Amino acid sequence: MDKDYYYELKYVYGNTMSIIKFNADVTTTELAYRLRDFLASCSWSDKVIRKIIKGV
């Protein structure tokens, strides 16, 4: 991963923190899957994620 070319998604709630970093050289489909994984790690329900991000 290029240290200067990546996405970093971060969620903080009290003592809970979820961080996901990945190379920014991704397709829109790959980006959707990464976002889905991030939201799931932040305790979003699968039903809500599927409603927001179609096809993942």
PyMOL Python script that loads the backbone (N, CA, C, O; Angstrom):
from pymol import cmd

cmd.read_pdbstr("""\
ATOM      1  N   MET A   1       0.858  -1.182   0.000  1.00  0.00           N
ATOM      2  CA  MET A   1       0.000   0.000   0.000  1.00  0.00           C
ATOM      3  C   MET A   1       0.895   1.234   0.000  1.00  0.00           C
ATOM      4  O   MET A   1       1.834   1.342   0.789  1.00  0.00           O
ATOM      5  N   ASP A   2       0.586   2.153  -0.896  1.00  0.00           N
ATOM      6  CA  ASP A   2       1.309   3.421  -0.955  1.00  0.00           C
ATOM      7  C   ASP A   2       0.968   4.230   0.294  1.00  0.00           C
ATOM      8  O   ASP A   2      -0.202   4.512   0.550  1.00  0.00           O
ATOM      9  N   LYS A   3       1.969   4.596   1.058  1.00  0.00           N
ATOM     10  CA  LYS A   3       1.717   5.276   2.335  1.00  0.00           C
ATOM     11  C   LYS A   3       1.035   6.625   2.182  1.00  0.00           C
ATOM     12  O   LYS A   3       0.481   7.145   3.151  1.00  0.00           O
ATOM     13  N   ASP A   4       1.063   7.205   0.979  1.00  0.00           N
ATOM     14  CA  ASP A   4       0.439   8.512   0.764  1.00  0.00           C
ATOM     15  C   ASP A   4      -0.795   8.447  -0.130  1.00  0.00           C
ATOM     16  O   ASP A   4      -1.288   9.485  -0.571  1.00  0.00           O
ATOM     17  N   TYR A   5      -1.300   7.247  -0.403  1.00  0.00           N
ATOM     18  CA  TYR A   5      -2.428   7.099  -1.308  1.00  0.00           C
ATOM     19  C   TYR A   5      -3.350   6.001  -0.793  1.00  0.00           C
ATOM     20  O   TYR A   5      -3.317   4.871  -1.281  1.00  0.00           O
ATOM     21  N   TYR A   6      -4.173   6.340   0.194  1.00  0.00           N
ATOM     22  CA  TYR A   6      -5.066   5.347   0.781  1.00  0.00           C
ATOM     23  C   TYR A   6      -6.299   6.024   1.372  1.00  0.00           C
ATOM     24  O   TYR A   6      -6.311   7.228   1.625  1.00  0.00           O
ATOM     25  N   TYR A   7      -7.316   5.229   1.581  1.00  0.00           N
ATOM     26  CA  TYR A   7      -8.490   5.675   2.318  1.00  0.00           C
ATOM     27  C   TYR A   7      -8.333   5.211   3.752  1.00  0.00           C
ATOM     28  O   TYR A   7      -7.787   4.140   4.020  1.00  0.00           O
ATOM     29  N   GLU A   8      -8.821   6.037   4.672  1.00  0.00           N
ATOM     30  CA  GLU A   8      -8.851   5.660   6.077  1.00  0.00           C
ATOM     31  C   GLU A   8     -10.215   6.035   6.614  1.00  0.00           C
ATOM     32  O   GLU A   8     -10.574   7.211   6.652  1.00  0.00           O
ATOM     33  N   LEU A   9     -10.964   5.048   7.025  1.00  0.00           N
ATOM     34  CA  LEU A   9     -12.273   5.259   7.620  1.00  0.00           C
ATOM     35  C   LEU A   9     -12.143   5.014   9.113  1.00  0.00           C
ATOM     36  O   LEU A   9     -11.584   3.999   9.531  1.00  0.00           O
ATOM     37  N   LYS A  10     -12.651   5.930   9.915  1.00  0.00           N
ATOM     38  CA  LYS A  10     -12.469   5.836  11.362  1.00  0.00           C
ATOM     39  C   LYS A  10     -13.791   6.137  12.065  1.00  0.00           C
ATOM     40  O   LYS A  10     -14.489   7.097  11.738  1.00  0.00           O
ATOM     41  N   TYR A  11     -14.107   5.297  13.031  1.00  0.00           N
ATOM     42  CA  TYR A  11     -15.306   5.445  13.851  1.00  0.00           C
ATOM     43  C   TYR A  11     -14.870   5.429  15.309  1.00  0.00           C
ATOM     44  O   TYR A  11     -14.146   4.530  15.737  1.00  0.00           O
ATOM     45  N   VAL A  12     -15.314   6.429  16.070  1.00  0.00           N
ATOM     46  CA  VAL A  12     -14.983   6.500  17.490  1.00  0.00           C
ATOM     47  C   VAL A  12     -16.265   6.757  18.274  1.00  0.00           C
ATOM     48  O   VAL A  12     -17.035   7.665  17.962  1.00  0.00           O
ATOM     49  N   TYR A  13     -16.472   5.936  19.296  1.00  0.00           N
ATOM     50  CA  TYR A  13     -17.600   6.115  20.192  1.00  0.00           C
ATOM     51  C   TYR A  13     -17.145   5.697  21.580  1.00  0.00           C
ATOM     52  O   TYR A  13     -17.021   4.509  21.875  1.00  0.00           O
ATOM     53  N   GLY A  14     -16.900   6.678  22.419  1.00  0.00           N
ATOM     54  CA  GLY A  14     -16.404   6.383  23.761  1.00  0.00           C
ATOM     55  C   GLY A  14     -15.073   5.657  23.693  1.00  0.00           C
ATOM     56  O   GLY A  14     -14.110   6.164  23.120  1.00  0.00           O
ATOM     57  N   ASN A  15     -15.022   4.460  24.284  1.00  0.00           N
ATOM     58  CA  ASN A  15     -13.791   3.661  24.276  1.00  0.00           C
ATOM     59  C   ASN A  15     -13.701   2.721  23.075  1.00  0.00           C
ATOM     60  O   ASN A  15     -12.774   1.916  22.981  1.00  0.00           O
ATOM     61  N   THR A  16     -14.658   2.822  22.165  1.00  0.00           N
ATOM     62  CA  THR A  16     -14.677   1.957  20.984  1.00  0.00           C
ATOM     63  C   THR A  16     -14.142   2.698  19.777  1.00  0.00           C
ATOM     64  O   THR A  16     -14.526   3.839  19.517  1.00  0.00           O
ATOM     65  N   MET A  17     -13.239   2.038  19.028  1.00  0.00           N
ATOM     66  CA  MET A  17     -12.689   2.638  17.825  1.00  0.00           C
ATOM     67  C   MET A  17     -12.543   1.569  16.754  1.00  0.00           C
ATOM     68  O   MET A  17     -12.013   0.487  17.005  1.00  0.00           O
ATOM     69  N   SER A  18     -13.023   1.889  15.554  1.00  0.00           N
ATOM     70  CA  SER A  18     -12.837   1.024  14.392  1.00  0.00           C
ATOM     71  C   SER A  18     -12.139   1.843  13.319  1.00  0.00           C
ATOM     72  O   SER A  18     -12.580   2.940  12.977  1.00  0.00           O
ATOM     73  N   ILE A  19     -11.059   1.308  12.795  1.00  0.00           N
ATOM     74  CA  ILE A  19     -10.315   1.982  11.735  1.00  0.00           C
ATOM     75  C   ILE A  19     -10.044   0.970  10.626  1.00  0.00           C
ATOM     76  O   ILE A  19      -9.627  -0.159  10.885  1.00  0.00           O
ATOM     77  N   ILE A  20     -10.284   1.389   9.410  1.00  0.00           N
ATOM     78  CA  ILE A  20      -9.945   0.555   8.269  1.00  0.00           C
ATOM     79  C   ILE A  20      -9.182   1.422   7.276  1.00  0.00           C
ATOM     80  O   ILE A  20      -9.618   2.518   6.923  1.00  0.00           O
ATOM     81  N   LYS A  21      -8.039   0.914   6.832  1.00  0.00           N
ATOM     82  CA  LYS A  21      -7.215   1.592   5.835  1.00  0.00           C
ATOM     83  C   LYS A  21      -7.074   0.666   4.640  1.00  0.00           C
ATOM     84  O   LYS A  21      -6.902  -0.543   4.793  1.00  0.00           O
ATOM     85  N   PHE A  22      -7.147   1.242   3.454  1.00  0.00           N
ATOM     86  CA  PHE A  22      -6.942   0.437   2.252  1.00  0.00           C
ATOM     87  C   PHE A  22      -6.470   1.326   1.112  1.00  0.00           C
ATOM     88  O   PHE A  22      -6.716   2.532   1.092  1.00  0.00           O
ATOM     89  N   ASN A  23      -5.791   0.702   0.173  1.00  0.00           N
ATOM     90  CA  ASN A  23      -5.235   1.398  -0.974  1.00  0.00           C
ATOM     91  C   ASN A  23      -6.340   2.147  -1.706  1.00  0.00           C
ATOM     92  O   ASN A  23      -7.433   1.614  -1.898  1.00  0.00           O
ATOM     93  N   ALA A  24      -6.060   3.375  -2.112  1.00  0.00           N
ATOM     94  CA  ALA A  24      -7.059   4.191  -2.794  1.00  0.00           C
ATOM     95  C   ALA A  24      -7.231   3.815  -4.258  1.00  0.00           C
ATOM     96  O   ALA A  24      -8.132   4.326  -4.924  1.00  0.00           O
ATOM     97  N   ASP A  25      -6.392   2.941  -4.764  1.00  0.00           N
ATOM     98  CA  ASP A  25      -6.495   2.495  -6.144  1.00  0.00           C
ATOM     99  C   ASP A  25      -7.487   1.334  -6.217  1.00  0.00           C
ATOM    100  O   ASP A  25      -7.097   0.177  -6.374  1.00  0.00           O
ATOM    101  N   VAL A  26      -8.786   1.666  -6.097  1.00  0.00           N
ATOM    102  CA  VAL A  26      -9.840   0.659  -6.086  1.00  0.00           C
ATOM    103  C   VAL A  26     -10.940   1.036  -7.077  1.00  0.00           C
ATOM    104  O   VAL A  26     -11.078   2.197  -7.462  1.00  0.00           O
ATOM    105  N   THR A  27     -11.705   0.049  -7.474  1.00  0.00           N
ATOM    106  CA  THR A  27     -12.869   0.311  -8.312  1.00  0.00           C
ATOM    107  C   THR A  27     -14.028   0.742  -7.413  1.00  0.00           C
ATOM    108  O   THR A  27     -13.950   0.620  -6.191  1.00  0.00           O
ATOM    109  N   THR A  28     -15.083   1.237  -8.015  1.00  0.00           N
ATOM    110  CA  THR A  28     -16.245   1.623  -7.207  1.00  0.00           C
ATOM    111  C   THR A  28     -16.856   0.409  -6.504  1.00  0.00           C
ATOM    112  O   THR A  28     -17.371   0.529  -5.393  1.00  0.00           O
ATOM    113  N   THR A  29     -16.799  -0.744  -7.143  1.00  0.00           N
ATOM    114  CA  THR A  29     -17.319  -1.966  -6.522  1.00  0.00           C
ATOM    115  C   THR A  29     -16.489  -2.325  -5.294  1.00  0.00           C
ATOM    116  O   THR A  29     -17.046  -2.633  -4.240  1.00  0.00           O
ATOM    117  N   GLU A  30     -15.162  -2.289  -5.420  1.00  0.00           N
ATOM    118  CA  GLU A  30     -14.288  -2.585  -4.279  1.00  0.00           C
ATOM    119  C   GLU A  30     -14.520  -1.583  -3.155  1.00  0.00           C
ATOM    120  O   GLU A  30     -14.538  -1.953  -1.981  1.00  0.00           O
ATOM    121  N   LEU A  31     -14.698  -0.311  -3.516  1.00  0.00           N
ATOM    122  CA  LEU A  31     -14.942   0.725  -2.513  1.00  0.00           C
ATOM    123  C   LEU A  31     -16.250   0.448  -1.773  1.00  0.00           C
ATOM    124  O   LEU A  31     -16.314   0.615  -0.555  1.00  0.00           O
ATOM    125  N   ALA A  32     -17.277   0.034  -2.481  1.00  0.00           N
ATOM    126  CA  ALA A  32     -18.560  -0.290  -1.851  1.00  0.00           C
ATOM    127  C   ALA A  32     -18.407  -1.437  -0.860  1.00  0.00           C
ATOM    128  O   ALA A  32     -18.966  -1.391   0.236  1.00  0.00           O
ATOM    129  N   TYR A  33     -17.646  -2.474  -1.242  1.00  0.00           N
ATOM    130  CA  TYR A  33     -17.431  -3.600  -0.327  1.00  0.00           C
ATOM    131  C   TYR A  33     -16.626  -3.175   0.906  1.00  0.00           C
ATOM    132  O   TYR A  33     -16.911  -3.621   2.018  1.00  0.00           O
ATOM    133  N   ARG A  34     -15.641  -2.330   0.714  1.00  0.00           N
ATOM    134  CA  ARG A  34     -14.859  -1.844   1.869  1.00  0.00           C
ATOM    135  C   ARG A  34     -15.733  -1.018   2.802  1.00  0.00           C
ATOM    136  O   ARG A  34     -15.648  -1.146   4.023  1.00  0.00           O
ATOM    137  N   LEU A  35     -16.578  -0.164   2.212  1.00  0.00           N
ATOM    138  CA  LEU A  35     -17.487   0.641   3.033  1.00  0.00           C
ATOM    139  C   LEU A  35     -18.457  -0.254   3.785  1.00  0.00           C
ATOM    140  O   LEU A  35     -18.752  -0.009   4.954  1.00  0.00           O
ATOM    141  N   ARG A  36     -18.958  -1.297   3.117  1.00  0.00           N
ATOM    142  CA  ARG A  36     -19.855  -2.256   3.772  1.00  0.00           C
ATOM    143  C   ARG A  36     -19.156  -2.906   4.971  1.00  0.00           C
ATOM    144  O   ARG A  36     -19.736  -3.006   6.053  1.00  0.00           O
ATOM    145  N   ASP A  37     -17.928  -3.341   4.777  1.00  0.00           N
ATOM    146  CA  ASP A  37     -17.186  -3.967   5.869  1.00  0.00           C
ATOM    147  C   ASP A  37     -16.973  -2.996   7.028  1.00  0.00           C
ATOM    148  O   ASP A  37     -17.081  -3.373   8.195  1.00  0.00           O
ATOM    149  N   PHE A  38     -16.670  -1.748   6.694  1.00  0.00           N
ATOM    150  CA  PHE A  38     -16.464  -0.736   7.735  1.00  0.00           C
ATOM    151  C   PHE A  38     -17.746  -0.499   8.524  1.00  0.00           C
ATOM    152  O   PHE A  38     -17.727  -0.492   9.755  1.00  0.00           O
ATOM    153  N   LEU A  39     -18.850  -0.307   7.826  1.00  0.00           N
ATOM    154  CA  LEU A  39     -20.120  -0.063   8.516  1.00  0.00           C
ATOM    155  C   LEU A  39     -20.518  -1.253   9.384  1.00  0.00           C
ATOM    156  O   LEU A  39     -21.046  -1.075  10.481  1.00  0.00           O
ATOM    157  N   ALA A  40     -20.267  -2.456   8.898  1.00  0.00           N
ATOM    158  CA  ALA A  40     -20.554  -3.645   9.701  1.00  0.00           C
ATOM    159  C   ALA A  40     -19.690  -3.655  10.963  1.00  0.00           C
ATOM    160  O   ALA A  40     -20.162  -4.051  12.029  1.00  0.00           O
ATOM    161  N   SER A  41     -18.437  -3.226  10.856  1.00  0.00           N
ATOM    162  CA  SER A  41     -17.560  -3.191  12.039  1.00  0.00           C
ATOM    163  C   SER A  41     -18.014  -2.136  13.045  1.00  0.00           C
ATOM    164  O   SER A  41     -17.648  -2.184  14.219  1.00  0.00           O
ATOM    165  N   CYS A  42     -18.819  -1.178  12.567  1.00  0.00           N
ATOM    166  CA  CYS A  42     -19.354  -0.134  13.452  1.00  0.00           C
ATOM    167  C   CYS A  42     -20.750  -0.493  13.961  1.00  0.00           C
ATOM    168  O   CYS A  42     -21.473   0.365  14.468  1.00  0.00           O
ATOM    169  N   SER A  43     -21.120  -1.764  13.823  1.00  0.00           N
ATOM    170  CA  SER A  43     -22.383  -2.322  14.339  1.00  0.00           C
ATOM    171  C   SER A  43     -23.623  -1.907  13.554  1.00  0.00           C
ATOM    172  O   SER A  43     -24.732  -1.978  14.082  1.00  0.00           O
ATOM    173  N   TRP A  44     -23.459  -1.478  12.309  1.00  0.00           N
ATOM    174  CA  TRP A  44     -24.619  -1.222  11.468  1.00  0.00           C
ATOM    175  C   TRP A  44     -25.208  -2.582  11.091  1.00  0.00           C
ATOM    176  O   TRP A  44     -24.472  -3.547  10.884  1.00  0.00           O
ATOM    177  N   SER A  45     -26.513  -2.651  11.004  1.00  0.00           N
ATOM    178  CA  SER A  45     -27.150  -3.922  10.633  1.00  0.00           C
ATOM    179  C   SER A  45     -26.990  -4.169   9.132  1.00  0.00           C
ATOM    180  O   SER A  45     -26.893  -3.236   8.334  1.00  0.00           O
ATOM    181  N   ASP A  46     -26.966  -5.445   8.776  1.00  0.00           N
ATOM    182  CA  ASP A  46     -26.825  -5.822   7.376  1.00  0.00           C
ATOM    183  C   ASP A  46     -27.985  -5.282   6.544  1.00  0.00           C
ATOM    184  O   ASP A  46     -27.798  -4.892   5.392  1.00  0.00           O
ATOM    185  N   LYS A  47     -29.161  -5.260   7.118  1.00  0.00           N
ATOM    186  CA  LYS A  47     -30.348  -4.760   6.418  1.00  0.00           C
ATOM    187  C   LYS A  47     -30.184  -3.287   6.052  1.00  0.00           C
ATOM    188  O   LYS A  47     -30.500  -2.893   4.929  1.00  0.00           O
ATOM    189  N   VAL A  48     -29.701  -2.481   6.972  1.00  0.00           N
ATOM    190  CA  VAL A  48     -29.506  -1.047   6.718  1.00  0.00           C
ATOM    191  C   VAL A  48     -28.392  -0.840   5.691  1.00  0.00           C
ATOM    192  O   VAL A  48     -28.519  -0.012   4.789  1.00  0.00           O
ATOM    193  N   ILE A  49     -27.308  -1.590   5.830  1.00  0.00           N
ATOM    194  CA  ILE A  49     -26.189  -1.465   4.887  1.00  0.00           C
ATOM    195  C   ILE A  49     -26.652  -1.798   3.476  1.00  0.00           C
ATOM    196  O   ILE A  49     -26.335  -1.068   2.537  1.00  0.00           O
ATOM    197  N   ARG A  50     -27.400  -2.890   3.312  1.00  0.00           N
ATOM    198  CA  ARG A  50     -27.889  -3.286   1.979  1.00  0.00           C
ATOM    199  C   ARG A  50     -28.854  -2.263   1.408  1.00  0.00           C
ATOM    200  O   ARG A  50     -28.923  -2.089   0.191  1.00  0.00           O
ATOM    201  N   LYS A  51     -29.599  -1.586   2.268  1.00  0.00           N
ATOM    202  CA  LYS A  51     -30.536  -0.549   1.810  1.00  0.00           C
ATOM    203  C   LYS A  51     -29.764   0.670   1.283  1.00  0.00           C
ATOM    204  O   LYS A  51     -30.181   1.295   0.308  1.00  0.00           O
ATOM    205  N   ILE A  52     -28.658   0.999   1.918  1.00  0.00           N
ATOM    206  CA  ILE A  52     -27.857   2.166   1.519  1.00  0.00           C
ATOM    207  C   ILE A  52     -26.959   1.862   0.342  1.00  0.00           C
ATOM    208  O   ILE A  52     -26.858   2.654  -0.595  1.00  0.00           O
ATOM    209  N   ILE A  53     -26.302   0.710   0.390  1.00  0.00           N
ATOM    210  CA  ILE A  53     -25.344   0.329  -0.658  1.00  0.00           C
ATOM    211  C   ILE A  53     -25.948  -0.815  -1.449  1.00  0.00           C
ATOM    212  O   ILE A  53     -25.907  -1.967  -1.018  1.00  0.00           O
ATOM    213  N   LYS A  54     -26.497  -0.504  -2.581  1.00  0.00           N
ATOM    214  CA  LYS A  54     -27.157  -1.511  -3.415  1.00  0.00           C
ATOM    215  C   LYS A  54     -26.139  -2.494  -3.987  1.00  0.00           C
ATOM    216  O   LYS A  54     -25.072  -2.082  -4.443  1.00  0.00           O
ATOM    217  N   GLY A  55     -26.454  -3.771  -3.967  1.00  0.00           N
ATOM    218  CA  GLY A  55     -25.670  -4.783  -4.624  1.00  0.00           C
ATOM    219  C   GLY A  55     -24.474  -5.341  -3.875  1.00  0.00           C
ATOM    220  O   GLY A  55     -23.685  -6.089  -4.451  1.00  0.00           O
ATOM    221  N   VAL A  56     -24.322  -4.993  -2.599  1.00  0.00           N
ATOM    222  CA  VAL A  56     -23.194  -5.575  -1.841  1.00  0.00           C
ATOM    223  C   VAL A  56     -23.690  -6.399  -0.680  1.00  0.00           C
ATOM    224  O   VAL A  56     -22.888  -6.962   0.065  1.00  0.00           O
TER     225      VAL A  56
END
""", "prot")
cmd.dss("prot")
cmd.show_as("cartoon", "prot")
cmd.util.cbc("prot")
cmd.orient("prot")
